[in-house]
Amino acid sequence: MKEDFTFDSRLGIYIPDLRADWDQYSKANQEAILYHWERIRGSIPDRIADLEQEINHKQAQLADENDFPRSCQLNTEISELASIINDLWLWYRADQRVSGKVHH
């Protein structure tokens, strides 16, 4: 099953990395992949919550920061964390398209 997923260090989760078209997998393999994905997918909200805490911490630092270059750096870091959250939400919702194929 691990060969069907790749760790994305930016997102902090394993993401599907299917080597063949979905229909080329046996029904049993499809179900195993979906089961594994559901376990990963279930962890995404917790990962997002952790990133939101990081954003809140950086925003608090930004509120007290008087050094302009450091303020710019904090803003960049906040933007990157927000981008990661957005991508995680996309992956969280991606399941709806894949699982629909298996259940038909």
C-alpha positions, -999 to 999 in steps of 0.1 A, spaced: 0 0 0 29 24 7 38 24 -29 5 40 -37 13 70 -15 41 95 -13 50 117 17 46 154 9 70 172 32 53 206 25 19 193 35 31 170 62 9 141 50 10 111 26 -8 118 -7 -19 93 -34 7 85 -60 -11 60 -81 11 44 -108 -18 32 -129 -53 43 -140 -78 38 -112 -97 12 -133 -66 -9 -137 -66 -17 -99 -85 -46 -87 -116 -40 -66 -97 -52 -35 -68 -29 -42 -91 0 -48 -108 -6 -15 -75 -9 3 -62 23 -12 -95 41 -2 -93 27 33 -57 39 36 -66 73 22 -95 77 46 -71 72 75 -48 99 61 -77 121 52 -90 119 87 -58 134 100 -60 164 78 -82 186 100 -58 181 129 -29 190 106 -48 222 96 -54 230 133 -17 228 140 -9 251 111 -36 275 123 -19 276 157 14 284 139 -3 312 120 -18 326 152 17 325 169 33 343 140 5 369 139 11 376 176 48 381 168 39 403 139 18 425 161 48 433 183 74 434 156 90 468 148 117 455 125 104 459 89 125 431 73 114 407 101 77 418 96 81 410 59 95 376 68 67 368 92 41 378 65 58 355 40 57 326 65 21 333 73 12 333 36 30 300 31 12 284 60 -21 297 46 -12 282 12 -5 248 28 -39 249 46 -56 257 13 -39 227 -4 -48 204 26 -84 214 22 -82 205 -15 -68 171 -6 -94 166 21 -122 172 -5 -105 151 -32 -119 119 -17 -154 126 -29 -144 122 -66 -123 90 -60 -146 71 -38 -176 77 -61 -158 57 -88 -154 27 -65 -190 26 -53 -206 26 -87 
